[in-house]
Each structure stands twice: as C-alpha cells, then as structure tokens.
Amino acid sequence: MPTYLYKNLETGEIYELVQSMREEAYTAHPETGVPIKRVLARPGIAFKGGGFHANDYRPKEKKSESKGGGGE
C-alpha cells in the first residue's frame, strides 16, 4: 500500500500514513483525531545527465575499417 504525506493543520507537523489507494483522504489523524490534510510531494526519483534516450536511441555510427590500435 502507498504512503501519503499529511500535514497537521494545527501545528504544521508532517505525517506519513499508509492507506489504500481506494480510500478517501483522511481529514483527521486516525489515532489522535487532530485535523490533517493530504499534501503533495515530489516523487523520489530524479533523472540526471544525458539520459537513456540520448544514449540508447541515437543513430548508429558507421564503423570505420581501422580504429587506432595499429601494430606500433
């Protein structure tokens, strides 16, 4: 089950609560009854750099007949 972030409306404290995706968002903390509101959070993944798309889908380079490594 997913974890959602909730903010205490009185103190501003942030809670992580586990609940089913099918359930409605909590309006009160399930244990204390304090009013809370679900807050949006950034996903825990960040793509940095050129990315797989630039590396995996670029046009194939034509092979040259000899590349360095000659018999010196």
N, CA, C and O atoms as CSV, one atom per row, in Angstrom:
chain,resi,resn,atom,element,x,y,z
A,1,MET,N,N,0.832,-1.182,0.000
A,1,MET,CA,C,0.000,0.000,0.000
A,1,MET,C,C,0.882,1.254,0.000
A,1,MET,O,O,1.953,1.262,0.608
A,2,PRO,N,N,0.436,2.292,-0.672
A,2,PRO,CA,C,1.239,3.522,-0.763
A,2,PRO,C,C,1.253,4.317,0.540
A,2,PRO,O,O,0.364,4.201,1.385
A,3,THR,N,N,2.291,5.123,0.663
A,3,THR,CA,C,2.445,6.023,1.799
A,3,THR,C,C,2.135,7.437,1.330
A,3,THR,O,O,2.650,7.881,0.304
A,4,TYR,N,N,1.298,8.143,2.075
A,4,TYR,CA,C,0.920,9.514,1.740
A,4,TYR,C,C,1.397,10.462,2.827
A,4,TYR,O,O,1.524,10.075,3.989
A,5,LEU,N,N,1.659,11.707,2.444
A,5,LEU,CA,C,2.054,12.734,3.401
A,5,LEU,C,C,0.825,13.526,3.808
A,5,LEU,O,O,0.015,13.929,2.973
A,6,TYR,N,N,0.703,13.739,5.110
A,6,TYR,CA,C,-0.374,14.544,5.659
A,6,TYR,C,C,0.219,15.615,6.550
A,6,TYR,O,O,1.224,15.390,7.225
A,7,LYS,N,N,-0.411,16.788,6.547
A,7,LYS,CA,C,0.053,17.903,7.370
A,7,LYS,C,C,-0.967,18.175,8.467
A,7,LYS,O,O,-2.166,18.275,8.207
A,8,ASN,N,N,-0.469,18.295,9.709
A,8,ASN,CA,C,-1.301,18.668,10.836
A,8,ASN,C,C,-1.684,20.132,10.666
A,8,ASN,O,O,-0.804,20.989,10.581
A,9,LEU,N,N,-2.972,20.435,10.616
A,9,LEU,CA,C,-3.427,21.791,10.354
A,9,LEU,C,C,-3.207,22.723,11.544
A,9,LEU,O,O,-3.207,23.944,11.382
A,10,GLU,N,N,-3.021,22.161,12.728
A,10,GLU,CA,C,-2.806,22.991,13.915
A,10,GLU,C,C,-1.332,23.322,14.137
A,10,GLU,O,O,-0.991,24.460,14.459
A,11,THR,N,N,-0.459,22.328,13.965
A,11,THR,CA,C,0.958,22.514,14.288
A,11,THR,C,C,1.855,22.592,13.065
A,11,THR,O,O,2.989,23.060,13.171
A,12,GLY,N,N,1.381,22.147,11.903
A,12,GLY,CA,C,2.195,22.143,10.695
A,12,GLY,C,C,3.088,20.915,10.576
A,12,GLY,O,O,3.858,20.800,9.622
A,13,GLU,N,N,2.993,19.997,11.535
A,13,GLU,CA,C,3.805,18.770,11.506
A,13,GLU,C,C,3.377,17.902,10.323
A,13,GLU,O,O,2.197,17.845,9.977
A,14,ILE,N,N,4.351,17.228,9.709
A,14,ILE,CA,C,4.096,16.353,8.558
A,14,ILE,C,C,4.099,14.900,9.021
A,14,ILE,O,O,4.999,14.479,9.747
A,15,TYR,N,N,3.087,14.131,8.599
A,15,TYR,CA,C,2.965,12.714,8.915
A,15,TYR,C,C,3.042,11.903,7.633
A,15,TYR,O,O,2.654,12.377,6.565
A,16,GLU,N,N,3.543,10.681,7.742
A,16,GLU,CA,C,3.453,9.702,6.662
A,16,GLU,C,C,2.454,8.651,7.104
A,16,GLU,O,O,2.643,8.003,8.134
A,17,LEU,N,N,1.399,8.479,6.338
A,17,LEU,CA,C,0.379,7.497,6.671
A,17,LEU,C,C,0.209,6.526,5.508
A,17,LEU,O,O,0.186,6.932,4.346
A,18,VAL,N,N,0.091,5.267,5.827
A,18,VAL,CA,C,-0.103,4.221,4.820
A,18,VAL,C,C,-1.594,3.959,4.707
A,18,VAL,O,O,-2.274,3.730,5.707
A,19,GLN,N,N,-2.095,3.995,3.481
A,19,GLN,CA,C,-3.509,3.709,3.253
A,19,GLN,C,C,-3.701,3.220,1.826
A,19,GLN,O,O,-2.861,3.454,0.957
A,20,SER,N,N,-4.791,2.554,1.601
A,20,SER,CA,C,-5.114,2.039,0.279
A,20,SER,C,C,-5.398,3.191,-0.680
A,20,SER,O,O,-5.869,4.253,-0.274
A,21,MET,N,N,-5.102,2.963,-1.963
A,21,MET,CA,C,-5.380,3.978,-2.986
A,21,MET,C,C,-6.881,4.194,-3.153
A,21,MET,O,O,-7.312,5.250,-3.615
A,22,ARG,N,N,-7.665,3.206,-2.782
A,22,ARG,CA,C,-9.117,3.288,-2.950
A,22,ARG,C,C,-9.800,4.072,-1.835
A,22,ARG,O,O,-10.945,4.495,-1.990
A,23,GLU,N,N,-9.115,4.269,-0.723
A,23,GLU,CA,C,-9.697,5.004,0.399
A,23,GLU,C,C,-9.684,6.497,0.123
A,23,GLU,O,O,-8.817,6.999,-0.593
A,24,GLU,N,N,-10.648,7.203,0.694
A,24,GLU,CA,C,-10.672,8.664,0.631
A,24,GLU,C,C,-9.550,9.203,1.512
A,24,GLU,O,O,-9.120,8.536,2.453
A,25,ALA,N,N,-9.080,10.404,1.209
A,25,ALA,CA,C,-8.033,11.034,2.006
A,25,ALA,C,C,-8.540,11.274,3.425
A,25,ALA,O,O,-9.702,11.626,3.627
A,26,TYR,N,N,-7.662,11.082,4.400
A,26,TYR,CA,C,-8.025,11.347,5.788
A,26,TYR,C,C,-8.259,12.839,5.994
A,26,TYR,O,O,-7.599,13.665,5.363
A,27,THR,N,N,-9.189,13.184,6.867
A,27,THR,CA,C,-9.402,14.570,7.269
A,27,THR,C,C,-9.008,14.760,8.727
A,27,THR,O,O,-8.847,15.888,9.195
A,28,ALA,N,N,-8.852,13.643,9.445
A,28,ALA,CA,C,-8.404,13.672,10.834
A,28,ALA,C,C,-7.411,12.542,11.025
A,28,ALA,O,O,-7.537,11.489,10.400
A,29,HIS,N,N,-6.422,12.752,11.885
A,29,HIS,CA,C,-5.416,11.720,12.158
A,29,HIS,C,C,-6.134,10.505,12.740
A,29,HIS,O,O,-6.936,10.656,13.662
A,30,PRO,N,N,-5.864,9.293,12.223
A,30,PRO,CA,C,-6.603,8.111,12.648
A,30,PRO,C,C,-6.420,7.772,14.141
A,30,PRO,O,O,-7.292,7.128,14.725
A,31,GLU,N,N,-5.326,8.183,14.759
A,31,GLU,CA,C,-5.087,7.851,16.165
A,31,GLU,C,C,-5.458,8.988,17.115
A,31,GLU,O,O,-5.998,8.747,18.194
A,32,THR,N,N,-5.169,10.228,16.712
A,32,THR,CA,C,-5.363,11.356,17.624
A,32,THR,C,C,-6.617,12.168,17.329
A,32,THR,O,O,-7.110,12.864,18.217
A,33,GLY,N,N,-7.145,12.102,16.119
A,33,GLY,CA,C,-8.327,12.864,15.746
A,33,GLY,C,C,-8.039,14.308,15.386
A,33,GLY,O,O,-8.966,15.077,15.133
A,34,VAL,N,N,-6.758,14.694,15.358
A,34,VAL,CA,C,-6.358,16.064,15.006
A,34,VAL,C,C,-6.630,16.294,13.520
A,34,VAL,O,O,-6.367,15.406,12.710
A,35,PRO,N,N,-7.155,17.476,13.139
A,35,PRO,CA,C,-7.410,17.738,11.713
A,35,PRO,C,C,-6.115,17.729,10.896
A,35,PRO,O,O,-5.123,18.357,11.268
A,36,ILE,N,N,-6.149,16.998,9.770
A,36,ILE,CA,C,-4.990,16.899,8.880
A,36,ILE,C,C,-5.451,17.067,7.443
A,36,ILE,O,O,-6.639,16.970,7.136
A,37,LYS,N,N,-4.476,17.324,6.564
A,37,LYS,CA,C,-4.752,17.479,5.138
A,37,LYS,C,C,-3.645,16.797,4.360
A,37,LYS,O,O,-2.472,16.912,4.713
A,38,ARG,N,N,-4.014,16.078,3.290
A,38,ARG,CA,C,-3.011,15.421,2.445
A,38,ARG,C,C,-2.254,16.479,1.657
A,38,ARG,O,O,-2.854,17.412,1.121
A,39,VAL,N,N,-0.942,16.332,1.589
A,39,VAL,CA,C,-0.105,17.266,0.833
A,39,VAL,C,C,0.586,16.510,-0.293
A,39,VAL,O,O,0.861,15.316,-0.179
A,40,LEU,N,N,0.856,17.212,-1.364
A,40,LEU,CA,C,1.552,16.614,-2.495
A,40,LEU,C,C,3.048,16.636,-2.241
A,40,LEU,O,O,3.573,17.570,-1.635
A,41,ALA,N,N,3.720,15.612,-2.706
A,41,ALA,CA,C,5.173,15.534,-2.547
A,41,ALA,C,C,5.789,15.189,-3.889
A,41,ALA,O,O,5.147,14.593,-4.754
A,42,ARG,N,N,7.036,15.571,-4.043
A,42,ARG,CA,C,7.759,15.214,-5.269
A,42,ARG,C,C,8.038,13.722,-5.270
A,42,ARG,O,O,8.230,13.127,-4.209
A,43,PRO,N,N,8.063,13.117,-6.435
A,43,PRO,CA,C,8.423,11.695,-6.482
A,43,PRO,C,C,9.874,11.505,-6.065
A,43,PRO,O,O,10.686,12.421,-6.192
A,44,GLY,N,N,10.193,10.336,-5.577
A,44,GLY,CA,C,11.531,10.045,-5.084
A,44,GLY,C,C,12.501,9.593,-6.154
A,44,GLY,O,O,13.381,8.777,-5.880
A,45,ILE,N,N,12.363,10.099,-7.361
A,45,ILE,CA,C,13.259,9.703,-8.438
A,45,ILE,C,C,13.653,10.958,-9.214
A,45,ILE,O,O,12.828,11.846,-9.431
A,46,ALA,N,N,14.892,11.025,-9.621
A,46,ALA,CA,C,15.376,12.170,-10.400
A,46,ALA,C,C,16.265,11.663,-11.521
A,46,ALA,O,O,17.193,10.889,-11.288
A,47,PHE,N,N,15.981,12.095,-12.719
A,47,PHE,CA,C,16.780,11.714,-13.869
A,47,PHE,C,C,17.781,12.826,-14.139
A,47,PHE,O,O,17.391,13.977,-14.335
A,48,LYS,N,N,19.051,12.498,-14.150
A,48,LYS,CA,C,20.090,13.490,-14.388
A,48,LYS,C,C,20.974,13.040,-15.540
A,48,LYS,O,O,21.070,11.846,-15.823
A,49,GLY,N,N,21.613,13.981,-16.197
A,49,GLY,CA,C,22.529,13.646,-17.277
A,49,GLY,C,C,21.828,13.583,-18.617
A,49,GLY,O,O,20.705,14.061,-18.777
A,50,GLY,N,N,22.521,12.979,-19.584
A,50,GLY,CA,C,22.003,12.901,-20.941
A,50,GLY,C,C,20.788,12.025,-21.067
A,50,GLY,O,O,19.952,12.239,-21.945
A,51,GLY,N,N,20.678,11.039,-20.202
A,51,GLY,CA,C,19.504,10.177,-20.207
A,51,GLY,C,C,19.651,8.972,-21.111
A,51,GLY,O,O,20.450,8.966,-22.048
A,52,PHE,N,N,18.866,7.951,-20.812
A,52,PHE,CA,C,18.936,6.720,-21.597
A,52,PHE,C,C,18.480,6.951,-23.026
A,52,PHE,O,O,18.978,6.304,-23.948
A,53,HIS,N,N,17.540,7.865,-23.222
A,53,HIS,CA,C,17.019,8.079,-24.571
A,53,HIS,C,C,18.129,8.570,-25.502
A,53,HIS,O,O,18.238,8.096,-26.633
A,54,ALA,N,N,18.944,9.506,-25.044
A,54,ALA,CA,C,20.025,10.037,-25.871
A,54,ALA,C,C,21.089,8.977,-26.130
A,54,ALA,O,O,21.711,8.964,-27.192
A,55,ASN,N,N,21.295,8.103,-25.177
A,55,ASN,CA,C,22.330,7.075,-25.325
A,55,ASN,C,C,21.848,5.846,-26.087
A,55,ASN,O,O,22.601,5.281,-26.880
A,56,ASP,N,N,20.611,5.426,-25.861
A,56,ASP,CA,C,20.124,4.186,-26.446
A,56,ASP,C,C,19.462,4.344,-27.810
A,56,ASP,O,O,19.360,3.372,-28.558
A,57,TYR,N,N,19.016,5.538,-28.143
A,57,TYR,CA,C,18.259,5.698,-29.372
A,57,TYR,C,C,18.916,6.642,-30.376
A,57,TYR,O,O,18.264,7.068,-31.329
A,58,ARG,N,N,20.178,6.972,-30.184
A,58,ARG,CA,C,20.838,7.832,-31.166
A,58,ARG,C,C,21.167,6.996,-32.404
A,58,ARG,O,O,21.283,5.774,-32.310
A,59,PRO,N,N,21.316,7.631,-33.545
A,59,PRO,CA,C,21.621,6.890,-34.778
A,59,PRO,C,C,22.926,6.110,-34.641
A,59,PRO,O,O,23.885,6.579,-34.028
A,60,LYS,N,N,22.944,4.937,-35.211
A,60,LYS,CA,C,24.139,4.090,-35.166
A,60,LYS,C,C,25.250,4.744,-35.983
A,60,LYS,O,O,25.018,5.265,-37.074
A,61,GLU,N,N,26.467,4.702,-35.426
A,61,GLU,CA,C,27.617,5.256,-36.143
A,61,GLU,C,C,28.127,4.215,-37.133
A,61,GLU,O,O,28.110,3.014,-36.864
A,62,LYS,N,N,28.578,4.702,-38.279
A,62,LYS,CA,C,29.147,3.780,-39.263
A,62,LYS,C,C,30.515,3.336,-38.775
A,62,LYS,O,O,31.302,4.145,-38.284
A,63,LYS,N,N,30.792,2.052,-38.910
A,63,LYS,CA,C,32.079,1.526,-38.462
A,63,LYS,C,C,33.152,1.846,-39.493
A,63,LYS,O,O,32.951,1.652,-40.692
A,64,SER,N,N,34.294,2.337,-39.018
A,64,SER,CA,C,35.411,2.562,-39.939
A,64,SER,C,C,36.233,1.279,-39.991
A,64,SER,O,O,36.128,0.434,-39.103
A,65,GLU,N,N,37.049,1.136,-41.031
A,65,GLU,CA,C,37.759,-0.106,-41.228
A,65,GLU,C,C,38.836,-0.343,-40.182
A,65,GLU,O,O,39.050,-1.488,-39.783
A,66,SER,N,N,39.524,0.703,-39.721
A,66,SER,CA,C,40.511,0.505,-38.659
A,66,SER,C,C,40.426,1.677,-37.707
A,66,SER,O,O,40.384,2.838,-38.115
A,67,LYS,N,N,40.403,1.347,-36.438
A,67,LYS,CA,C,40.369,2.377,-35.412
A,67,LYS,C,C,41.585,2.212,-34.532
A,67,LYS,O,O,41.677,1.232,-33.792
A,68,GLY,N,N,42.514,3.133,-34.591
A,68,GLY,CA,C,43.694,3.121,-33.712
A,68,GLY,C,C,44.239,1.723,-33.555
A,68,GLY,O,O,44.014,0.893,-34.435
A,69,GLY,N,N,44.930,1.422,-32.503
A,69,GLY,CA,C,45.402,0.082,-32.173
A,69,GLY,C,C,46.207,-0.600,-33.239
A,69,GLY,O,O,46.243,-1.830,-33.269
A,70,GLY,N,N,46.858,0.131,-34.119
A,70,GLY,CA,C,47.658,-0.483,-35.169
A,70,GLY,C,C,48.908,-1.137,-34.566
A,70,GLY,O,O,49.157,-0.958,-33.374
A,71,GLY,N,N,49.674,-1.859,-35.308
A,71,GLY,CA,C,50.874,-2.536,-34.811
A,71,GLY,C,C,52.038,-1.581,-34.747
A,71,GLY,O,O,52.754,-1.422,-35.736
A,72,GLU,N,N,52.254,-0.935,-33.607
A,72,GLU,CA,C,53.376,0.001,-33.476
A,72,GLU,C,C,54.598,-0.704,-33.060
A,72,GLU,O,O,55.646,-0.078,-32.898
